[in-house]
Structure formats: structure tokens, C-alpha cells
Amino acid sequence: MAFTVFVDGQEGTTGLRIHEYLAARKDVEVLRIDADRRKDSAERARLLNAADVAFLCLPDAASREAAALVTNPRTCLIDASTAHRTVPGWVFGLPELAPAQRDAIRASKRIANPGCHASAFILLLRPLVDAGLVPASLAVNATSITGFSGGGKKMIEQYQAAADSGAEPALTSPRPYALTLTHKHLPEMMAHTGLTAAPIFMPVVSNFYKGLAVTVPLHLKALGTTPEAVHAALAARYAGERFIRVMPLRDPGTLEGGFFDVQGCNDTNRVDIFVFANDTQVILAARLDNLGKGASGAAVQAMNVHLGVDEGLGL
């Protein structure tokens, strides 16, 4: 018997990609809403409550409204917005977060999909906080560079129009943003690493379609540890994880080329984690496909875990 799945917000970047992941699956029946009824609350409620799993690919306020429409206790909601990532009663949909996280995802009917920047940041810092190598009170800085698809349809259209016309030279260079220091991923970056102070976080969007890398610099003297210990803690945490690769310390392949490939995980559901270091400093780096493990791929992975099927099915 097939599982029924509905995507509320099926025309957005994340919703379209989820449909692509599910298209070839024989174990899933996708429910679709007619284009002229996408804003019909009664029809949306009917489909949400008819689904075994419903993905909410909507703005925050609309996701909260959609969640309130669900009265069927069997419907599992997976929310791709920011709305529920730190809300009690919602499980964070990152299976690799901690040893018990898969059990929590499997048992819950309310799953909050992680943000793209946050996923990379959390996967770097959570094991080090848990191992006592990074104090929860440490003041942390992080930079993220991402492709323009992370800005959704409007930004994609802006960059594509500029490429066609050449009328927007400002879009050809990297563009730092969130300079008010209030990026919407900060609450989950704190809540799911255990950090007690908000990191200083600067994301940068650049002139490529997709791919994301978060880097976190650390001073070894302040931590009282070594590059080897940092690398070992990450390798131990992610040993056996099918979607996370901890690359060799001071990754020879990257150092030989001299430049870091932000797009090295594109078209996969994988996260690559790196530790670059000298005797006194470390740069942690994590890269992923912001449309894959950073969004739609993560949502489908969480669905697979919840349903008890092969975690990599369709990915």
C-alpha cells in the first residue's frame, strides 16, 4: 500500500524539488491541488488531512495557518519554513543531530525541516559542544557562501534576468547580507548546537545557482585542544552516517588545489565536513547542496525516517 503525500506550496522551489524526488517512487501516491484552488483553505485542509505526510513549503505565517488546518492525528507535517524549528512539540528534522534523533523523528507527527545555513553550522558545532571541546558559552563567528537559488523564485528570476541582459553588474560579485545581525536561522543555530550566545553570522550570496559552504574559525589556545582532537570528535560522531563524510584532516585534495569547492556536494544529499588547521588555529567547513540536504532532500530524508523506509530512498 502506497503512502499518500501532499505538498502544500507545490509551485515553490522546495516544493518542486520534493516532487522531483518523489516522482519515481512506487511507494508514494502524491496528492495534487488544482492550480485554481491553491488558495482555497477548505480544499487545502481536505488534502492535508488526507495525507500520511504533508510537506509545508510556505512562508512562515502560511505554514502556521496550514498546521492549524490539520485535525487528522495520523497526518505527519514536515514544515520547510522557519516557523517551527524551535517550537516545543516539533522535532528538528536532522537525523544526524544526535543519537536519539531518528527515534524522535520516527515518533513525531510534527517535524521542522532545518534551514540550509543552519544545517551546515549545526553539523559542525554540535559534536564539538557535546564532546566538551567547544564550550557552550563560546563566542563563535561563522560565514556562509551560497548560490542564489537559496533566495527562492524571486531571486532566481533576478539573477537569470541579469545574466540574459547584463543590466545588473552588482549581481556578478558576492553580496553579503543579513547585516542587521538578525538572520532567521540564528535561533535554530543556537538551540540545536547548545550554544548560549548567538554566533556572529554573515551569509553571502553569489553568482552561481546552488551550493553552500559554512566556515567557522576557532583559536585552539582558547579551546585548549588540538586539530587532531577536533577532527576525531567529528569523525566519531558521524561514523557510519551515509550522508555525511568527514574528510581527512587538512584535506590533501583541497590543499593541493588551493581553493575550496563550494559546489562539491551539488546534486547529492551529502554533507562534506573539513578541518583545516595550523598549530594555533582551525577552520571548520561544511558544504552541501542548499536545494538538497539544505532543503528538499532533507525533508524527504526526514519523511523516510518517519515512515520507517530506507532512509536514502529517492535520494
ChimeraX attribute file (.defattr): number of C-alpha atoms within 10 A of each C-alpha:
attribute: neighborCount
match mode: 1-to-1
recipient: residues
	/A:1	7
	/A:2	11
	/A:3	13
	/A:4	18
	/A:5	24
	/A:6	25
	/A:7	27
	/A:8	25
	/A:9	20
	/A:10	21
	/A:11	16
	/A:12	14
	/A:13	19
	/A:14	28
	/A:15	21
	/A:16	15
	/A:17	19
	/A:18	24
	/A:19	18
	/A:20	13
	/A:21	16
	/A:22	18
	/A:23	13
	/A:24	10
	/A:25	13
	/A:26	10
	/A:27	13
	/A:28	16
	/A:29	17
	/A:30	18
	/A:31	15
	/A:32	14
	/A:33	17
	/A:34	9
	/A:35	9
	/A:36	7
	/A:37	11
	/A:38	15
	/A:39	12
	/A:40	11
	/A:41	13
	/A:42	11
	/A:43	14
	/A:44	21
	/A:45	18
	/A:46	14
	/A:47	20
	/A:48	29
	/A:49	21
	/A:50	18
	/A:51	22
	/A:52	22
	/A:53	25
	/A:54	27
	/A:55	30
	/A:56	28
	/A:57	25
	/A:58	24
	/A:59	14
	/A:60	16
	/A:61	11
	/A:62	16
	/A:63	22
	/A:64	16
	/A:65	12
	/A:66	19
	/A:67	17
	/A:68	10
	/A:69	16
	/A:70	20
	/A:71	12
	/A:72	14
	/A:73	9
	/A:74	13
	/A:75	19
	/A:76	24
	/A:77	27
	/A:78	27
	/A:79	30
	/A:80	27
	/A:81	23
	/A:82	20
	/A:83	18
	/A:84	23
	/A:85	25
	/A:86	17
	/A:87	11
	/A:88	8
	/A:89	13
	/A:90	20
	/A:91	23
	/A:92	26
	/A:93	31
	/A:94	24
	/A:95	20
	/A:96	18
	/A:97	19
	/A:98	15
	/A:99	11
	/A:100	10
	/A:101	17
	/A:102	21
	/A:103	12
	/A:104	18
	/A:105	25
	/A:106	19
	/A:107	15
	/A:108	16
	/A:109	20
	/A:110	22
	/A:111	28
	/A:112	27
	/A:113	32
	/A:114	28
	/A:115	25
	/A:116	27
	/A:117	27
	/A:118	22
	/A:119	29
	/A:120	27
	/A:121	28
	/A:122	25
	/A:123	26
	/A:124	22
	/A:125	24
	/A:126	23
	/A:127	22
	/A:128	22
	/A:129	18
	/A:130	16
	/A:131	15
	/A:132	12
	/A:133	18
	/A:134	23
	/A:135	16
	/A:136	19
	/A:137	12
	/A:138	16
	/A:139	14
	/A:140	17
	/A:141	14
	/A:142	19
	/A:143	18
	/A:144	24
	/A:145	21
	/A:146	29
	/A:147	23
	/A:148	26
	/A:149	22
	/A:150	23
	/A:151	14
	/A:152	13
	/A:153	14
	/A:154	10
	/A:155	13
	/A:156	17
	/A:157	14
	/A:158	14
	/A:159	21
	/A:160	14
	/A:161	13
	/A:162	16
	/A:163	15
	/A:164	9
	/A:165	9
	/A:166	12
	/A:167	10
	/A:168	13
	/A:169	9
	/A:170	10
	/A:171	17
	/A:172	14
	/A:173	11
	/A:174	15
	/A:175	14
	/A:176	14
	/A:177	13
	/A:178	12
	/A:179	10
	/A:180	7
	/A:181	14
	/A:182	13
	/A:183	14
	/A:184	13
	/A:185	17
	/A:186	17
	/A:187	16
	/A:188	23
	/A:189	27
	/A:190	21
	/A:191	14
	/A:192	22
	/A:193	21
	/A:194	17
	/A:195	21
	/A:196	13
	/A:197	12
	/A:198	19
	/A:199	18
	/A:200	14
	/A:201	24
	/A:202	19
	/A:203	21
	/A:204	19
	/A:205	22
	/A:206	21
	/A:207	18
	/A:208	15
	/A:209	17
	/A:210	22
	/A:211	27
	/A:212	31
	/A:213	30
	/A:214	28
	/A:215	21
	/A:216	20
	/A:217	17
	/A:218	20
	/A:219	15
	/A:220	19
	/A:221	11
	/A:222	12
	/A:223	13
	/A:224	9
	/A:225	14
	/A:226	19
	/A:227	19
	/A:228	11
	/A:229	13
	/A:230	20
	/A:231	21
	/A:232	14
	/A:233	17
	/A:234	23
	/A:235	19
	/A:236	11
	/A:237	20
	/A:238	20
	/A:239	11
	/A:240	10
	/A:241	13
	/A:242	13
	/A:243	16
	/A:244	19
	/A:245	18
	/A:246	21
	/A:247	17
	/A:248	14
	/A:249	16
	/A:250	17
	/A:251	15
	/A:252	12
	/A:253	12
	/A:254	14
	/A:255	11
	/A:256	8
	/A:257	9
	/A:258	9
	/A:259	9
	/A:260	13
	/A:261	13
	/A:262	21
	/A:263	19
	/A:264	17
	/A:265	22
	/A:266	19
	/A:267	17
	/A:268	15
	/A:269	24
	/A:270	23
	/A:271	26
	/A:272	18
	/A:273	27
	/A:274	23
	/A:275	24
	/A:276	19
	/A:277	20
	/A:278	11
	/A:279	10
	/A:280	13
	/A:281	16
	/A:282	19
	/A:283	17
	/A:284	21
	/A:285	24
	/A:286	27
	/A:287	32
	/A:288	31
	/A:289	28
	/A:290	31
	/A:291	27
	/A:292	28
	/A:293	29
	/A:294	27
	/A:295	26
	/A:296	29
	/A:297	26
	/A:298	27
	/A:299	26
	/A:300	28
	/A:301	25
	/A:302	25
	/A:303	26
	/A:304	18
	/A:305	23
	/A:306	22
	/A:307	17
	/A:308	12
	/A:309	12
	/A:310	10
	/A:311	18
	/A:312	15
	/A:313	15
	/A:314	16
	/A:315	18
